[in-house]
Structure formats: C-alpha cells, structure tokens
Amino acid sequence: MQGRFLFSVLVFRLEREYNNIRINHSVRRQGNGKPCKKIIRGVLLTLLQTAIVAGLVLGIRILWMDGMILTGIPSADEVAKVTVSYLDQVQELTDPDEIARAVQLAGFLKYDLLAEAGESGTPLVTICYIRADGRQVSAAADLETVWWKGQARRLKEPEIFVSLTEGLFFSAGD
C-alpha cells in the first residue's frame, strides 16, 4: 500500500515535470539552455525527495514493526566453529551447513529498539561464533530477552529463538 502511494506521487511529479518540458519546449528551441537545466534539476530533485521519503518510511517500518537485528554477527564464511549451549547441553558445530544454519538463526534475535528488557534472568541459549582467526562473538537469549554486546534487550518475537534452537540442534532424547 505504501509503495503504491509513493509510486503514484513519483508518477504525478514526473508528469508535472513533463508538462513543464512541453510548455518550455519553445523557449529551449530559441537557444536558451537555462530552462532545460532547470527542468532537469526539477526532475532530479523530485527523484531525490521520493527516495528520501521512501527510505524514511521503510526505515521506520523495519525498526518499529519488524525489530532491530543484531549487527556484528559474522557471515558463515568467516566462522570456523560454532558452540551452541542450551540449558546444560552443549553442541559444537563444524559442518559448513550447520554453521550456516547457526548464523541464520541469529536473524531471529530481532529486538525491540524502544522497549526495555525485563528483569535480568539467566540465558537459556548461548551461541558462540568462533572465527577462523580465533576471535569470538557470542549472543545469549532466554524466552524474552537477548544479551548482545553487554546489553539486555527485549526480543520482538519472544520464545521463537529458543524453540528453533532446541528444535534444530537439540533433540528431545539428548
């Protein structure tokens, strides 16, 4: 819906600029290049304004509706090993497919940027990404909170991360 509105505003402004070009066409024929530059500048400003408004609308939607993603999670290519702990169970992952799955799992740790985390509890799940150069990046979560870079944040979608981690890496029989 928002995309259609922005597209219709862009089309309306471009039609207006086109009409200005048609009206000023006779002036341009007389050899005066200034009206042509003014029209091009108008078209470029219209495109720039539309891009800025679209970026703001999408940015607000992503941060407010979907939640903020964890920044700094390494890509699967950079990770040599992943350690996943759930309650008192620990799995070490070295298979490239499992490492990729563990990296993608961090995408479910979207947090609410404006909400404060509840009382500090203990993490149920901790994922440690060990890079090829030896550096480590860790994220921990319980049902409603994610701990990342020393800060506790409230999860946008509670319980999903813990349930997915349990289902992907820990079976009921372990």
ZIQUI-V657228 format. One line per field, one symbol per residue. phi: phi as a letter, one per 20 degrees, with the letter a starting at -180 (. if undefined). psi: psi as a letter, one per 30 degrees, with the letter a starting at -180 (. if undefined). burial: b if it has 16 or more other ideal C-beta (glycine too) atoms within 10 Angstrom, else e. A space follows every 10 residues. Layout:
phi=???
psi=???
burial=???
//
This chain:
phi=.fffffffff fgffffffff fffeffffff neefffffff ffffffffff ffffffffff fffeeeoeef eofffffeee bcddcclddc cddcfgffff fffffffeef defeeeffff ddfeccdded ffenfccccc bdfccddbln ceceffcfmf fffffffedc efef
psi=eeeeeeeeee eeeeeeeeee eeegeeeeff gjfeeeeeee eeeeeeeeee eeeeeeeeee eeeeeelklk kgkllfffke kkkkkjcgkk kkkfkeeeee eeeeeffghk ljefkklakk akkekkkjjj lfgfkkkkkl laefkkkkhg kkkkkejlfe eeeeeeeefk lff.
burial=eeeeebeeeb eebeeebeee beebeeeeee eeeebeeebe ebbeebeeeb eeebeeeeee eeeeeebbbb eebbebeebe ebbbbbeeee bebeeeebbb bbbebbebbb bbeeeebeee eebbbbbbbb eeeeeebebb bbebbbbbee ebbbbbeeee bbeebbeebb eeee
//
